[in-house]
């Protein structure tokens, strides 16, 4: 399995309604793309103050490398990006494979 982590800074003027729309698009992915096992959406609530302005995260799990490669060019992912990009100030993308030391 592969974990796909997004740390997200949204633009200050990103409307809450668009963030909710984006969240729903992410959460729909397991039903739309084979091999997307799960999606979690979260808002930073750490008391440490070390988030450097990143306010949201998305944690996706892919069943395997083929699933990740299927997701990246998939039309549903492209549709999600059309909503996502105008809201985005900055992003960190970090993937890792479970079970690899």
C-alpha positions in Angstrom: 0.0 0.0 0.0 1.0 3.6 -0.7 0.2 6.6 1.5 -0.2 9.9 -0.3 -0.1 12.9 2.0 -1.0 16.4 1.1 -0.3 19.3 3.4 -2.3 22.3 2.2 -2.2 26.1 2.6 -5.4 27.6 1.1 -5.6 31.2 0.0 -6.9 33.5 2.6 -10.0 34.3 0.6 -10.9 30.7 -0.3 -14.6 30.4 0.3 -15.7 27.8 2.9 -18.3 26.5 0.4 -15.5 25.7 -2.0 -13.4 24.0 0.7 -16.5 21.8 1.5 -16.9 21.0 -2.2 -13.3 20.1 -2.5 -13.5 17.9 0.6 -16.5 16.0 -0.9 -14.5 15.5 -4.2 -11.6 14.0 -2.3 -13.8 11.8 -0.2 -15.6 10.4 -3.3 -12.3 9.1 -4.8 -12.5 5.6 -3.3 -15.9 5.1 -5.0 -14.7 6.5 -8.3 -11.2 5.2 -8.9 -10.2 1.5 -8.5 -7.4 1.1 -6.0 -8.0 4.3 -4.0 -8.6 2.5 -0.7 -9.3 5.5 1.6 -9.2 9.2 1.9 -9.1 11.3 5.1 -9.5 15.0 5.2 -8.3 16.9 8.3 -7.8 20.4 9.7 -4.8 21.3 11.8 -5.6 21.4 15.5 -2.1 20.9 16.8 -1.3 23.1 19.9 2.4 23.2 19.0 2.2 26.0 16.4 4.6 24.3 14.0 2.3 23.9 11.0 3.9 26.9 9.1 0.6 28.1 7.8 -0.5 24.7 6.5 -4.1 24.3 7.7 -5.4 21.1 6.1 -4.3 17.7 5.1 -5.4 14.9 2.9 -4.3 11.3 3.5 -5.0 8.9 0.7 -4.2 5.3 0.6 -3.6 3.5 -2.7 -3.7 -0.3 -2.9 -0.4 -0.4 -4.9 1.7 1.4 -7.4 -0.6 0.6 -10.2 -3.5 2.3 -8.3 -1.4 5.5 -7.8 -0.5 5.5 -11.5 -4.2 5.0 -12.4 -5.2 7.9 -10.1 -2.7 10.6 -11.3 -4.0 11.0 -14.9 -7.6 9.9 -14.1 -10.4 12.2 -15.3 -11.9 12.4 -11.8 -8.5 13.6 -10.4 -8.3 16.2 -13.2 -11.8 17.4 -12.3 -10.7 17.6 -8.6 -7.6 19.7 -9.6 -9.8 22.2 -11.4 -11.6 23.0 -8.1 -8.4 22.7 -6.0 -5.9 24.8 -7.9 -7.7 28.2 -7.6 -8.0 27.8 -3.8 -4.4 26.7 -3.3 -1.7 29.0 -1.9 0.9 26.1 -1.3 1.1 22.4 -1.0 3.5 19.7 0.1 3.0 16.2 -1.4 4.7 13.3 0.3 4.2 9.6 -0.6 5.6 6.5 1.0 5.1 2.8 0.6 4.1 0.8 3.6 6.3 -2.0 4.6 9.5 -0.6 3.1 12.3 0.2 5.6 
